[in-house]
Amino acid sequence: MAENKSYTIVEYFGGDSGYQCGYCKNSVGNFSHGMWSHTMTVQDYQDLIDRGWRRSGKYVYKPILNKTCCPQYTIRCHALKFQPSKSHKKILKKMSKFLSKGDLSTVGVDGELMVCDLAGPREPSRSCPSESKCPSISNVHKEDCPTAAQGQEEQDGPIAPTASAATTAPTEATTNDTSVPPTASAPKPGTGADPNKPPCRKAKDIRNERRLQKEQKRQSSDGIAPSTKPPPTGPSQSNQPKSLEDFIEESLTDGNAHSLEFRRFLCDSPLEAENSDDGPEMGYGSFHQQYWLDGRIVAVGVVDILPSCVSSVYLYYDPEFASLSLGSYSALREIAFTRQLQKQSPKLCYYYLGFYIHSCPKMRYKGQYRPSDLLCPETFTWVSIERCVPKLDQSRYARFNQDPNAEDARMLKEVDRALVLYKRTAMPYGVYCRKRKGSSDEAEVKQYASLVGQDCAQRILLFRP
């Protein structure tokens, strides 16, 4: 094994014991498979979350959806097609109003929605193996087996076509016809519009006029002859719905009462930081996204930047600013961040919000970030959430793939090909069985291999003492 190559090392714990659910508070109703990650590559974690796994620190877990009390389905948003909904626009405007006016009392208080999964499983009660027990990557050697696969095709699950959830409100018709129908009675004296006051105008027309005035002022300052073209009266580009970036840019203009800044730093996690020529400039790995308000840190989000997505891990913030809905606001900022990264790395086009829990009404808000997909728990293919919700309305657990003959195409069927780490040497499980002495652990390794899939099973080193 080359010393300059990164590998993933995990210890599998199984998933037989139930523990308390953080959503419905069932004392023993939550079940999940778990494993401890000593180190992990970003590609391996990308493949794992595409099979329903999720990390909490170095502990990686996969809910047993047909057994747990509150099934948790992996959800991803198509960041490039995302358009903010009415509620999202309200949150963005609320932040813009606060930054402009500078008064928290004017923004109102809404129920805060969090993107992070605060009710995830606890780490196993048994103590974590010491670092000395599991060798560093540089001390690992590889022993090959003639039957071991040398490489596998990357998995790209089918994506169901979805449409943007945003809709444009119809434009109100205008008319200059002030004639009164013959059957209408004449207005009574003392009623009607005051001729001494200016006529009422639509807010949209006022905004367009102000925008034109600002543009003319800017052109004059740049030495460009201002345009005398009147504001358009029919449908135009200005009538198109604003993008997410438009709302964010408006809230960060100069002259605001408050200044909101964003800083990004690598943070400690089991994911190894990586850089590639076709990847984002900052590289892959785990990052802190810090929200600074007038030089004061008010929130910190943790995201994992992976080959195909930005995965939201959690967010914590100053409760003094809870009225700004920072949990939802940070999700919108992270979607915009994903779109920014996609310009540098074309494959990176999804935003993962963690788990969607339909049986918990407070966690259904994640389905509002559309278009989005849920991961089928049996075939591990992506299905649009619009097709999934009717099934979840009928049953907490559901198979989303409509093809009854479809199976898990990436399941490892030959357990002897799974890689294990034994006495500081990487080897296929078949070689490991011939070398070790003691009771058989084939059933456990088979279960592990079926859960991680053939790609990960043939790359990840399963630590065996």
Order of alpha helices (4+ residues) and beta strands (2+ residues): beta-beta-alpha-beta-beta-beta-alpha-beta-alpha-alpha-beta-beta-beta-beta-alpha-beta-beta-beta-alpha-beta-beta-alpha-alpha-beta
